[in-house]
Amino acid sequence: MKILIYGLNYAPELTGVGKYTAEMAVLLARRGHEVRVVCAPPYYPEWRVAANYVSWRYQRETRDGVTIWRAPLWVPARPSGLKRMLHLASFAASSLPLLARQVLWRPDAAMLIAPTLMCAPATLALARLAGASAWLHIQDFEVDAAFDLGLLKSSLAARVARWIESTLLRRFDTVSSITPQMGLRAAVKGVEPSRVVCLPNWVDVSTIFPLTRASDYRRLLGIPAGQKVVLYSGNMGAKQGIETLADAAASLTARTDLTFVFCGSGAAKESLLQRCAGLTNCVFIPLQPMERLNELLNLADIHVLPQRGDAADLVMPSKLTGMFASGRAVVAMARRGTGLYDAVAPRGVIVPPDNVKALAAAITVLARDPERRAALGKAARNYAERALSPESTIGTFEARLATLVHGARGSRGLSGTHANGETPYFGVPRSSTSPTRRRKPATTEEAAPD
């Protein structure tokens, strides 16, 4: 099939949405599909366009069998609520010519990755003109996050934005997300349950795995063998609540056997550095190359995943799958009933969001109990091997898309159960009664654009 993926973020971004979008595109290409991507130049999480890319002109490249068109966008050095909106709008506008070119290619599916929903009208228009299925995949509920996290505050703007969001969501043939809770949120916003699919994020357990030796990062960072490393790795932004971990580190300065390592970048990094100024138990390092990710994750004795309480079910932290695969103990901040809680509770430690005291206590208990850390790490690794297969997610996508494209009705519904019989923590039953489109007759493919 011909699959167009349209989204803001893409490789070589190392974290977040871009990482998973790129992996999805490559997996689909390797399975014989013709995949094209319209995206922005890489800039996240540093909020600075990467070397060898420019923010002000169109670029085209091929990576791992996928043809990629990059549209210009404005990247604010210090993102705020209004600046983020302008940032997203700049991509939505500049990518329109690239999207229009794909009409002649006549994709079978046009898949929009949210954020950003500002690109939804163009995606729906392309699908209608090309006779394609319109698919929305939600990694973040950006509208809810913007208001719930205080990035935007007007109550009138919130009502208008949520009405527009609901109107757009209902017009897609399929709306997918990465947890059952996020899928339910889409249904609450007006999407027919039969159109909702769960496409969980995944991890390649052949590239992320427990090391039988100490990580090289202990030597590089000068961390003695007896020290217990508490690791946070990923984006440092508003949704992470990472300031809670900094405060926990400050409360544990008397514990000379603990070292907190913060690896990453993002809009909140400067304030985090200021918060940790003077703390001798904290180490900061920039994002590391993808080929060093396994070595980095194995630095941890304890992975910590902070989360703001008001971000519950708006996002599922993408870093969690790698934490599981590394076979190290995980402490996460989550409320009962959320996707993050359901993911971690059977194989990690849960503490309430925004609770510094509880987080510090959980870290202290695990630091004193190597057997408990080992047991949790083993359970997490076993789960990653059993249930977090990328092939399962891509297989679900292919099966659903084939039903839409070929107009198959009344076929057997797709389920959230893997071939091994285990339901992944992200899984949700799917219905086969999705609406379908009739494909227009195929035409000769256009010459490759410049």
C-alpha positions, 0 to 999 in steps of 0.5 A: 500500500501507499502510505503518507505519514504527515507530522511535525517530528521525525528522525533524526530526533532522538526522543518523543514523537519523532522517534516513534514516527520514524520507526513506524515509517521504516517498519512499514517500508521494510514490510513492502509498503511505499511510504512517504513522510511530510515533516519539519526539520529536526529541532526537538527537544533542544528547540533548535534546528539540527546541524545540516538542516535549515528552518527556512527552506524546503528539503528532501531526503531518503532515510532507510527506504522512506522518502521525506519532505521537510517543510520550513517552520519557526522554532522559538528559542524560548517556547511559551504558550503563544509562541508554541501556537505560532510555531505549530501554525508555521508548519501547518501553513508551510507544509501545505504545498508539500501535502498538495503534491501528494494528491497525484501520488494517490496514497491509500492512507493519509496518516496524521500524527498529533501533535499537531492537530492544526494539520488536520484540515489539510489531511482530511482534504488530501484524503478526500481528493486522493480517495485515501483513508484518513487516519489520525494517530494521537501521541499527545492530546495537545489541546487538553495539555495546553490548557490543563498545564496552563500553557494557555488560560482563556476559558473562551479559547478552551471552549472554542479549541475543544469544539474544533478538536471534536469536530475534526476528530469525528471526520477521520476514518480511524483515530488511534492512540497509544493507551486504552485511556487515551482511546476512551478520551477520543470517544468522549470527544465524539469519535465513534468507538468503532473508529478507535484503535489502540496502536501502542508504542513499542521497543526493540528488545534486541537493541535495548537489553540488560548488560552483564557488566557495568555501563561505560557511563559509570567510567565516563562520569566518574561514578564509583561502583558502589553508587546507586544511580537514579536516572532520568533520560528524555525531554525536559519540558512542562509535561514531565514534572521533572522539577519533582525529581530535582526536589527529591534529589535535594532532599536526599543530599545526605545519602552519599550513596546516591547519584542523580543523572539527568540526561536530556534537553528541553524548554525546562532545562535551564530552570532545572539546572538552577534548581539543582545548582549546588547539589553535589549528588546531581549530574547533567549530560546532554542527549546521547546518540541513539547507538549509545542508548542501551549503554545509557539506560543500563547506567541506571540502578533506578529509572525515574519517570516523573509526571505531573498530575494534570497530565494524566492520560494526556500523554504516555511517556515514550521513554517507558518502553526502553526503561522496561527493556533495559531490565532496571527498576522503574519508579513512576509518578501516576494516579490509579486508573491512568495508562501509566499506572496500569503499565508500571504497577505490576512491574515497578513502583508507583508514587503519587504525582507531584509528591516529592516526599513519596518519590524520595521515600521510594528511591530510598527503599529501592536503593537499599534493596538490590534483590527488589531492584533485580526482581522488578527489573526482571519482570519489566524485561520479561514483559517487554519481550512478551508484549511490546513487539513493534511487529504487533503494533504494525500488524494491527495498523496493516490489518485495519488499513487493509479493511478500510482500503478494500472495503471489507465489512463484517470481518472479524474484529481486531483485538488487543491480544498478542499472538502469545495470548497476553493483552498489552497494557496499552491494548484495547478491543477494536471493532471491525465495523469501521466506515470505509471509503471506495478507492478511486481508480489508480493513476500513473504515479507522478515523477519524483518531485524535486 
